[in-house]
Amino acid sequence: MLLAALPVALAGTQLVAGAAFGLTSRNLQRTAKPVSEALVSIVAVLDGPPPRPLSAFVEEYELDVHAADFGPSAARRLHDLTEEYLAAH
């Protein structure tokens, strides 16, 4: 499975993912790359995927999926933030 972390092309997804990392909508708007630039990193990974069954990236940098950020409590927090966001929109 391939997960493209930040940046993501969809604004709603970006806000939910950003909230999980403690980012605000304002910070994301100020620091986000244009989609055309963000896609370069995403396409590179899609064209040459890593051999592992689960990978996560921030731009071209691979994240350690065994770190605490990917543990059950972080997953629960992301789930709760996603549910909260979807209920509000």
Sequence and secondary structure as in RCSB ss.txt:
>XXXX:A:sequence
MLLAALPVALAGTQLVAGAAFGLTSRNLQRTAKPVSEALVSIVAVLDGPPPRPLSAFVEEYELDVHAADFGPSAA
RRLHDLTEEYLAAH
>XXXX:A:secstr
 EEE SS S HHHHHHHHHHTT  HHHHHHH   HHHHHHHHHHHHHS  SSS EEEETTEE  TTSGGGSHHHH
HHHHHHHHHHHHH 
